Amino acid sequence: MQQIINFVLRNKTFLVFLLLFGLSLFFTIQSHSYHKSKFINSSNFVTGAVYQTANGIGQYFNLIKENKALLEENRMLKSIVHNLDVDTIRSDFKDSLKLDAHFKFRTANVYKNSYSQSANYLTINKGKKDSIEVDYGVITSQGIVGIVENTSQNYASVLSILNTRSRINAQLKKTNHIGSLVWNTESPEFAQLIDISKFAPVAIGDTIMTGGQSTIFPKGILIGTVNSYNIDSGGDSYIVNVKLFNDMTNIGHVYVIENLQAAELKSLQKPKND
């Protein structure tokens, strides 16, 4: 404390000068619109540069996570490819794989992502000009994200699975028991699988995936794992709390899924008039 007092006493003239200079600068800026505007513009430039630098640093470190996700996805794809017995696959079957593909995947970047409201959406940088349409599924390499709800020429809004209006067909991976994935708004880390029969062999740690009983998502897209479960108020089915594989607070790159046979399937599902 004594050292601080001695420092002030030794430099009192300079410190008084700084104080008076600061006060004069403050009153000059406040009383002259020209100086005030110049100061604000300079401040915006500095803060903008700081935000840009911080964002650049964040993106740099996020690249590490993105690269890990890409490596994991490549690992899974290589595992699938190398487990195929290529020598036994007839050439006509190889051609049919190309002709009979049910789903087409497109990449997109997320421009905006909300996850703290009861009705959350994402905005992606692909739209009508990129052949993105309503009811296309949206996923990452980790799991499902949502469903395209609206499109413009260059963008599309995605109904997040963290939305009380979202209802995704899902099932237990180890059985054929089907339910619906919904969200109770309590946490962006968890969603709820409802309408699962109380006779289903549910266990903590079980994997939940898409059920494939809709025209939006193919069967087998990962969703999460069983964190907890209990019987609903009716006593006939489970409410399963699902820990999502996706970090829904940090979605950068996504895949948009087009079901090439959706129109045909929907036409069959329409009731016929007698």
N, C-alpha and C positions, 0 to 999 in steps of 0.2 A: 504493500500500500504506500509506504514511504517513497519507494522508487517511482511510483506513478505520480505522486505529488511533486517530487523533484523534477521529473520530466516536464510536467505542466509549467512549473516555475521557470525552468530553463528556456522553454520554447513558447512562453506566453504571448510574445509579440507576433510570432508566426501563426499561432493558433487563433488569435484574435483577428488577424488578417484573413485567414481561411473562413472564419465565421462570417465576417462582414462581406467578404466576396460572395459567399454562398447566399446570403440574404439579398444582396443586390441583384444577383443573377435570378433568384426566385421572383422578386418583385418586378424585374424587367420582363420576364417571360409572362407573368400573370397580367401585366398591364398593357402589353403590346400583342395584338393578334398575330402579327407577322412572325415575331419571335416565338410565340406559342406554337404556331403551326409548324415552324421549322423544328422545334424541340420534339413535338409529337411524332413528326415524320422520322426524325433521327431515332427516337425510341422504338418506333415500329420496325425500323430497319434492323436495329440491334436485336430486339426480341425475336424478330422473324428469323434472323441468322442463327440465333440460339436454338429456336425450335427446329429449324432445318437441320442443324448439326445433331441435335438430340435425336431427331427422327432418323437421320442417317445412321447414327450409332445403333439405334434400336433395330433398324432393318438389317444392319450388318450382323448383329448377334442373332436375329431371328433366322438369318440364312443358315446358321448352324442347325437349328431345329428343322428347317425345311429340308436341308440336305439329308438329315437323318431319316426323315419321313420318306424321302424319295429312295434312299438306299433300302429301307425296309420294304417299300413297295416293289422295288426291283428284285429284292431277294425272294419275295413271294411269287412274283411272275416267273422268275428263273426256276423256282422249285416246281411250279406247274408245268413249265415247258420241258424241263429235263425229266420229269416223271412220265411224259408221254412216250410211248413206244413208236417213234416216228417210222421205223422200218415196216411196221405192220399196218400203218395207215395207208389205205389205197389212195391213189391220186384223185379219183372221182370223189372220195370222201373229203379230201382236202379242199377241193373246189366247192363242195356243198357247204363247208364251214363258212366260206366267204358269202355264199348266196343266201344262207339261211340264218344269218346273224339276227338276233331278236332286238339287240340294244346297240345304240350308237352313243359314244361318249364324246363330249366337248369340254374343253378346259375354260375356266373363267377366273377372274380375280374379284375378290370382295372389296367393294368401295366403302360400304357402311355395314355395321353389324350391331344390333341392339340385343341385349340379353337381360336387362334389369326391369323390364316392364312386364305386364301380363300378356301383351300382344307384341311380340318381337318379330322383326323382319331383318333380312339382309338385302343389300343392293349389290348386284354383280354387273360387270362391264360387258355383258353380252346381251343382245336383244333380238328383235325380229330380223334384222339384217344378217344375223348369225344363225338364223333358223331356230331360235329359242322360242318355245311356245308355252302356254299355260299348261300346268299339270305335268311338267317335266320334273323328275327327281333331281335333287342336288346332294352330292356326297363329297367327302374327302377320302384320302387313303385310310383314314382311321374309322370312318363310319358315316351315318346319314346326317344331313344338315337340315333339309327341309324340302319344300315343293314350290316350284315357280307359280306365282299367283297372278302377276301382271307383267306385261312387257311393253317397252317402247322400242324405237328403232335401234337404240344403242345400249339399252339397259334392261334389267329385269329385277323385279322385287320378289323375294323368296320368303314364303311363310315358314318361319323357323319352327323346329320341333319344340322350341321354348315359346310356344304360343298356345293359349288356352283353346284356340280353334283347331289346333293340329291334332290329327288322329291317324296314326300310321299302323298298317297291318304288320304285326310282328309275331314271332314265335320263339319257343325254347329251342335252342339248336339241337339238343340231344333227343327231342321228341317232336311229334307233330302237333302239339297243343298250341293253338292260335289264340292271340288276343289283340288288343289295341294299345298302342303306345300313346300316352297323353302326358300333359304336364300340369302339376299342381301349383306352380309359381313359387315354390319354396326355395329352390336352389338351381342355378344353371348347370350344376354338376350332375343332377339326377333327373330322370323322367320316370313315369309310372306305367307299368304294363298291367292293364285291367282285363277283366273277362277271361282270365285263365281258370280253367276248371279246378275245383278244389281236389280233384283226384289226380291232377298232374304231379309228377315227381319233381317238384321244385326244390332246389338246393342253393345255398349261398355260394356264389362263384360261378354258377351256370352262365353260359353265354346266351345273349339274346340277339337275334338277327331278324331281318325282314322276312316275312312269310311268303311273299311272291303271289299272294291272292288278290293283287290289284294290278292295274296297268301302268303303275308309276315306277315302282322299284322291282328289280329282279330279286328272286329269292337268294338269301345268303349274304346280303350286305350287313356287315356288323353294326351293332348298336351299342352294346355294353354288357355288363355282367350284373347278376343278381346281388344286390347289397343287403336287402332284407325283404320280408314278405309277411302278409297276414291275411286272414279271411275278411272279406268285405262285410258290410252291415247286413246284407241279405243272407249270408252264410253259404252261398253257392259257388263262389269263385274267390280267387286270390287277387290281392292288390300287391304287385311286385315293384319294389323300389329298385330302379336300374341305374347303376353308375355308368355314365356315358363314356365311351372310348374317346369321343371328340372333346377337346376343350372348347366349348362353345363361346368362350369369351375371347378366343384368339384364333379366328378363321381367316386365312389369307388366300389360299388357292383352293378351288373346288372343281369338281367334275359335274357336268350337267348331263343327265341320262335321258335319251329319247327311246321310247319303246316303239320300234318300227312296226309292230303288229297291234298297237293300241286301238286303232280305228276298227280293225277287224274284230277284235275282242269285244269292244263296246257295242258294235252292231249286233253281235250275238246275244248280248246281255239285255238289249232293249225288249220290253214286252211286246208281243205280237197282238195286233187287233184282230178279233174274230170277224 
